[in-house]
Amino acid sequence: MNDTPLLNLITDFVDDFRQPAILWQVLAIASCLALSWVLVRQLRVFLNQRAESAASTSAPVSAEALRRTHSFIRILTPVLAALLLGVTQHVLSRFQTVHLLSIAIPLCTSMALVRFGFYVLRRIFARHGEISPTMLLLEKVFTIVVWLGMALYITGLWPDLHAFLEGIVVPLGRNKVSVAAILQAAISVAVLMVLAMWAATALDDRLMKMQGLHSSLRVVMSRMGRAVLILVSVLVSLSLVGIDLTVLSVFGGAFGVALGFGLQKIAANFVSGFIILLDRSLTIGDVITVGQFNGKVTQINTRYTVLLGGDGVESIVPNEMLISGGVQNMSLSNSMVWLATTVSVGYDTDIDTIFPLLEAAAASVPRVSQTKPPSATLVRFGADGLDLQIGFWIADPENGTGGVKSNVNRAIWRTLQEHKVSVPFPQRELRIIGMPAVALAEAAAPAAGPDDQQA
């Protein structure tokens, strides 16, 4: 009976433990791990000192950048350990057996691969530090796959497993494809897609920091870069597994038919998103009103735009609605917005005296513009008093309008109270015309005393 790779591995370990060579290997592994840990620790201290010195100057380092740097440094420890172990194995292999080092190197490499995968996945799907349960599950699955592959490689069972999967053939139309080829294609596509999304995320971060470019242009470049990177990764992965790219023409025709029948809205929203970003009619931070939705633009995606209302509710507006319908943009070319409030005063009020007082009261609110001072006007002669309107301008509509209106109303009320100006309220008189004669007689008759009632 032939010896299996696992049995050979166990035999080699038993032979190493019977010789002094095992002590040199253990000492080499401990030394490489300690040296890699010390080097990475010194690098971390150096980066922290640079961050502190940069924070004390005019170029502060953000906490997010520091977090990403420390996350990436964690990958260097197993990487340096694997490199040092590789050099040590090359030197010791000239004098003795190195079976223990042959296992330690794949273990460190697998650890580096796991940490690198965590770093890439979190940079893509958890950019702001919020790790979802789905993200944790994905990391666990990735860890299991990596360590399972490492175990198959160390035990020497990988060639047997590959040959077994090559023998399982799945018919696909007129062709037959092995399970090994299918798994290889899936892994290639997944790895290249993740790397492309990682590169797109890095490109997005870099573009968003370029203050010299318009915000809409930065978003367009980011979206286009992401789409190009993902497309290239899919084409390259398909080429690597031997799939003829001419078959995509069939898929393109099917996609065109589907687009003509049922995906018009999706395509229209997708194109509308790029039009909005290119013509700069909307930018992130604008306060707009479209239909029944009102709020601040927080995201402009390829299919929809997100509006954050003053009440904290986020509205998802399709991009086509922003192109085909009318949109009120409070900060397109001028962020100044005019607001007004009304108040009624009695007919005995001196209008010429109260107008400057009301304007001064509105101007005392911090958010009210001083370059365009408030103005008071007589709107109408109301049924109960004189209806006055106090108009004012604000330069920050993105902070909401309810608070500044309330502050202006409170300042007006205090002014009216200080100057004893009456604010009328509705008063009505009720007259009954055509009262019945019986009711009139009862009302005119004198009230009867107690003696008359007894008589």
C-alpha positions in Angstrom: 0.0 0.0 0.0 1.3 3.4 -1.0 2.0 6.0 1.7 -0.5 8.9 1.8 0.8 12.5 2.0 -0.6 12.9 5.4 1.2 9.8 6.6 4.4 11.0 5.1 3.9 14.3 6.9 3.4 12.6 10.3 6.5 10.4 9.7 8.7 13.5 8.9 7.5 15.1 12.1 8.4 12.1 14.2 11.8 11.9 12.6 12.4 15.6 13.3 11.4 15.2 17.0 14.0 12.5 17.4 16.8 14.8 16.3 18.3 18.0 17.7 17.2 19.8 14.5 13.8 20.4 15.9 15.3 22.7 18.5 16.9 24.9 15.9 13.7 25.1 14.0 11.7 26.1 17.1 14.3 28.7 17.9 14.2 30.0 14.4 10.4 30.3 14.3 10.3 32.1 17.7 13.1 34.5 16.6 11.4 35.3 13.3 8.0 35.9 15.0 9.6 38.2 17.7 11.6 40.1 15.1 8.6 40.7 12.9 6.6 41.9 15.9 9.3 44.3 17.0 9.7 45.8 13.5 6.0 46.3 13.1 5.7 47.8 16.6 8.5 50.3 15.8 6.8 51.2 12.5 3.5 51.8 14.4 5.3 54.1 16.9 6.9 56.0 14.1 3.6 56.6 12.3 1.9 57.7 15.6 4.7 60.2 16.2 4.2 61.6 12.6 0.5 61.8 13.1 0.9 63.7 16.4 3.3 66.1 14.8 1.0 66.6 11.8 -2.0 67.2 14.1 -0.1 70.0 15.8 0.5 71.8 12.5 -1.9 73.0 9.8 -2.3 69.5 8.3 -4.2 67.4 10.8 -4.5 63.7 10.1 -8.1 62.4 10.3 -9.1 59.6 12.7 -10.3 57.6 9.7 -6.9 57.7 8.0 -5.2 56.6 11.2 -7.6 53.7 11.6 -7.0 52.5 8.0 -3.2 52.8 8.6 -3.3 50.7 11.7 -5.5 48.1 10.1 -3.0 47.8 7.2 0.0 47.5 9.6 -1.6 44.4 11.2 -1.1 42.7 7.8 2.7 43.3 8.0 3.4 41.1 11.0 2.6 37.7 9.4 4.0 38.9 6.1 7.4 39.8 7.6 7.3 36.6 9.6 6.7 34.5 6.5 9.5 36.3 4.7 11.9 35.8 7.6 10.9 32.1 7.9 11.5 31.6 4.2 15.0 33.0 4.4 15.7 30.9 7.5 14.4 27.8 5.8 16.7 28.4 2.8 19.7 28.7 5.1 18.9 25.7 7.5 18.0 23.4 4.7 21.7 23.1 3.8 22.5 21.6 7.1 19.4 19.8 8.4 15.8 18.9 7.8 13.3 21.8 8.0 9.8 20.1 8.0 8.6 22.3 10.9 9.5 25.4 9.0 7.8 24.0 5.9 4.5 24.1 7.9 5.2 27.4 9.7 5.6 29.4 6.5 2.1 28.4 5.0 0.6 29.2 8.4 2.0 32.7 8.5 1.0 33.2 4.8 -2.5 32.1 5.6 -2.7 34.5 8.5 -1.5 37.3 6.3 -4.0 36.4 3.6 -6.8 36.4 6.2 -5.9 39.8 7.6 -5.5 41.2 4.1 -8.9 39.9 3.1 -10.4 41.5 6.2 -8.8 44.8 5.4 -10.0 44.8 1.8 -13.6 43.7 2.7 -13.9 46.3 5.4 -12.5 49.0 3.2 -15.2 48.2 0.6 -18.3 47.3 2.7 -17.5 49.0 6.1 -15.8 52.2 5.2 -17.2 54.1 8.2 -16.4 51.5 10.8 -19.9 50.0 11.0 -19.5 46.2 10.8 -22.8 44.5 10.0 -23.7 40.8 10.9 -23.5 40.0 7.2 -20.0 41.4 7.1 -19.0 39.2 10.0 -20.5 36.2 8.4 -18.6 36.9 5.2 -15.4 37.2 7.1 -16.0 33.9 8.8 -16.6 32.2 5.5 -13.5 33.7 4.0 -11.5 32.5 7.0 -12.8 29.0 6.8 -12.0 28.8 3.1 -8.4 30.1 3.6 -7.6 27.7 6.5 -9.2 24.8 4.7 -7.1 25.5 1.6 -4.0 25.8 3.8 -4.8 22.4 5.5 -5.2 20.7 2.1 -1.9 22.2 0.9 0.1 21.1 4.0 -1.3 17.6 4.1 -0.7 17.2 0.4 -4.3 16.4 -0.3 -4.8 19.3 -2.7 -3.6 17.4 -5.9 -6.0 14.5 -5.1 -8.9 16.9 -4.5 -8.2 18.8 -7.7 -8.0 15.5 -9.7 -11.3 14.4 -8.1 -13.1 17.7 -9.1 -11.6 17.5 -12.6 -13.3 14.1 -13.0 -16.8 15.5 -12.2 -18.1 16.9 -15.4 -21.2 19.1 -15.7 -23.0 19.3 -19.1 -23.6 22.9 -20.2 -25.4 22.9 -23.5 -23.2 21.2 -26.1 -20.1 21.6 -23.9 -19.0 19.8 -20.7 -17.3 21.6 -18.0 -15.6 20.2 -14.9 -16.5 21.3 -11.4 -12.8 22.3 -10.9 -13.1 24.7 -13.9 -16.4 26.2 -12.5 -14.9 26.7 -9.1 -11.8 28.3 -10.6 -13.9 30.7 -12.6 -16.0 31.6 -9.6 -13.0 32.3 -7.5 -11.2 34.3 -10.2 -14.3 36.4 -10.7 -14.8 37.0 -7.0 -11.2 37.8 -6.3 -10.8 40.2 -9.2 -14.2 41.9 -8.4 -13.2 42.4 -4.8 -9.8 43.9 -5.9 -11.6 46.1 -8.5 -14.0 47.4 -5.8 -11.1 48.0 -3.4 -9.3 50.0 -6.1 -12.6 51.9 -6.8 -12.9 52.7 -3.1 -9.3 54.0 -2.9 -10.0 56.1 -6.1 -13.2 57.5 -4.5 -11.4 58.5 -1.4 -8.6 60.2 -3.3 -11.0 62.1 -5.6 -13.2 63.3 -2.7 -10.1 64.9 -1.2 -9.3 66.9 -4.3 -10.9 70.3 -3.4 -9.9 71.8 -6.7 -12.5 69.8 -8.6 -16.3 70.5 -8.4 -18.1 68.0 -6.2 -20.3 66.8 -9.1 -17.3 66.2 -11.3 -15.6 64.2 -8.5 -18.7 62.0 -8.1 -18.9 61.4 -11.9 -15.2 60.4 -12.0 -15.7 58.1 -9.1 -18.8 56.4 -10.6 -17.1 56.1 -14.0 -13.9 54.7 -12.5 -15.8 52.1 -10.5 -17.8 51.0 -13.5 -14.6 50.7 -15.7 -12.7 48.8 -13.0 -15.5 46.3 -12.5 -16.0 45.8 -16.2 -12.3 45.2 -16.7 -12.1 42.8 -13.8 -15.0 40.7 -15.2 -13.5 40.6 -18.7 -10.0 39.6 -17.3 -11.5 36.9 -15.1 -13.4 35.4 -17.9 -10.3 35.4 -20.1 -8.3 33.7 -17.4 -10.6 30.8 -17.2 -10.7 30.4 -20.9 -14.2 31.7 -21.7 -14.5 33.2 -25.2 -15.6 36.8 -24.9 -17.5 36.6 -28.2 -20.3 34.8 -26.2 -21.0 38.1 -24.6 -22.6 39.3 -27.8 -25.5 36.9 -27.1 -25.8 38.3 -23.6 -25.7 41.8 -25.0 -28.6 41.1 -27.4 -30.6 39.5 -24.6 -29.9 42.5 -22.3 -31.0 44.9 -25.1 -34.3 43.1 -25.4 -34.8 43.1 -21.7 -34.0 46.8 -21.6 -36.6 47.5 -24.3 -39.3 45.6 -22.5 -39.0 46.1 -18.8 -35.9 48.1 -17.8 -36.7 51.5 -19.3 -37.2 53.1 -15.9 -33.9 51.7 -14.5 -32.0 52.8 -17.6 -33.6 56.2 -17.5 -32.7 56.7 -13.8 -29.2 55.5 -14.5 -28.6 58.0 -17.4 -30.4 60.8 -15.5 -28.0 60.3 -12.6 -25.0 61.0 -14.8 -26.8 64.0 -16.5 -27.5 65.5 -13.1 -23.8 65.2 -12.1 -22.5 66.4 -15.4 -24.7 69.5 -15.9 -24.2 70.4 -12.2 -27.9 71.3 -11.7 -27.7 69.6 -8.3 -24.7 69.1 -6.0 -24.3 67.4 -2.6 -25.4 69.9 0.1 -28.0 71.7 -2.0 -31.5 72.2 -0.4 -34.1 71.4 -3.0 -37.9 70.8 -3.3 -39.2 68.3 -5.9 -42.8 67.4 -5.8 -43.7 66.6 -2.2 -40.1 66.0 -1.1 -38.0 68.7 0.5 -34.5 68.4 2.0 -30.8 68.5 1.7 -29.1 66.4 -1.0 -26.8 64.0 0.8 -26.2 61.4 -1.9 -26.4 61.4 -5.7 -26.3 57.7 -6.8 -26.6 56.3 -10.3 -30.3 55.4 -9.8 -31.6 57.7 -7.1 -30.9 60.8 -5.0 -31.2 60.9 -1.2 -32.8 64.0 0.4 -32.5 64.6 4.2 -35.5 66.5 5.5 -35.5 68.9 8.4 -37.3 66.2 10.5 -34.5 63.7 9.9 -36.5 61.6 7.4 -34.5 60.6 4.3 -36.4 60.6 1.0 -35.2 58.5 -2.0 -36.1 60.3 -5.2 -35.6 58.6 -8.6 -33.2 60.6 -10.8 -35.6 60.6 -13.6 -38.0 62.7 -11.5 -35.2 65.3 -11.0 -34.8 65.6 -14.8 -38.3 65.5 -16.1 -40.0 67.5 -13.4 -39.5 70.9 -11.9 -37.0 71.3 -9.0 -36.6 74.2 -6.6 -33.0 74.6 -5.7 -32.4 77.0 -2.9 -28.6 77.0 -3.3 -27.9 76.6 -7.0 -26.2 79.9 -7.7 -27.3 81.9 -4.6 -27.9 80.5 -1.2 -29.9 83.5 0.0 -33.5 82.6 0.8 -36.3 84.9 1.7 -38.7 84.0 4.5 -41.6 85.9 6.0 -43.8 85.9 9.1 -47.1 87.7 9.8 -48.6 89.4 12.8 -51.8 91.5 13.5 -51.9 94.6 15.5 -54.8 96.8 16.6 -56.1 99.6 14.5 -55.0 102.1 17.1 -51.3 101.2 16.4 -48.9 103.8 15.0 -47.6 102.0 11.8 -44.8 104.4 11.3 -43.5 103.7 14.8 -43.9 100.0 14.9 -42.3 99.2 11.5 -38.7 100.0 12.6 -39.2 98.2 15.8 -40.3 95.0 14.1 -37.4 95.2 11.6 -34.9 95.7 14.4 -36.4 92.7 16.2 -36.0 90.4 13.2 -32.5 91.7 12.6 -31.5 90.8 16.1 -31.7 87.0 15.3 -28.2 85.7 14.4 -29.1 83.8 11.3 -30.9 86.7 9.7 -28.9 88.4 7.0 -27.6 91.9 7.7 -26.5 92.6 4.2 -30.2 92.4 3.1 -32.0 93.8 6.2 -35.5 92.8 7.1 -38.5 94.8 5.9 -42.0 95.2 7.3 -45.0 95.8 5.1 -48.8 96.4 5.7 -50.5 93.5 3.9 -54.2 94.1 4.4 -56.8 95.7 6.7 -58.1 92.6 8.5 -61.4 92.1 10.2 -59.8 92.3 13.6 -56.7 94.4 13.0 -53.9 95.5 10.7 -52.1 92.4 9.2 -48.4 93.1 9.0 -45.7 91.0 7.2 -42.0 90.9 8.3 -39.7 89.5 5.6 -36.1 88.6 6.1 -33.2 86.8 4.3 -31.1 83.9 5.5 -27.9 82.5 3.9 -28.0 79.0 5.3 -31.2 77.3 4.2 -29.5 73.9 4.6 -29.8 74.3 8.4 -33.6 74.5 8.2 -36.1 77.3 8.3 -38.3 76.4 11.3 -35.8 77.4 13.9 -35.1 80.8 12.5 -38.8 81.6 12.0 -39.4 80.7 15.6 -36.6 83.0 16.8 -37.9 85.8 14.7 -41.4 85.4 16.1 -40.2 85.3 19.6 -38.2 88.5 19.1 -41.3 90.2 17.5 -43.4 89.1 20.5 -41.0 90.5 23.0 -40.9 93.9 21.1 -44.7 94.1 21.0 -44.9 93.3 24.8 -42.3 96.0 25.6 -44.0 98.7 23.7 -47.6 97.8 24.8 -48.8 97.0 21.3 -52.1 95.1 21.3 -52.4 92.0 19.3 -56.2 91.6 18.6 -58.0 88.4 18.7 -61.3 87.6 16.9 -64.4 89.1 18.7 -68.0 88.5 17.5 -71.4 89.8 18.6 -74.4 87.5 18.3 -77.8 89.2 17.6 -81.1 87.2 17.3 -83.5 88.9 14.9 -87.3 88.1 14.9 -87.7 86.8 18.4 -91.2 85.2 19.0 -93.9 87.3 20.8 -94.3 84.8 23.6 -90.6 85.0 24.4 -90.9 88.8 24.4 -93.9 88.8 26.8 -92.1 86.5 29.2 -89.1 88.7 29.1 -91.1 91.9 29.7 -93.3 90.5 32.5 -92.1 91.3 36.1 -90.7 88.4 38.0 -93.4 87.0 40.4 -92.7 86.9 44.1 -93.1 84.0 46.5 -96.5 85.2 47.8 -97.9 85.5 44.2 -96.8 82.0 43.5 -98.6 80.7 46.6 -101.8 82.6 45.6 
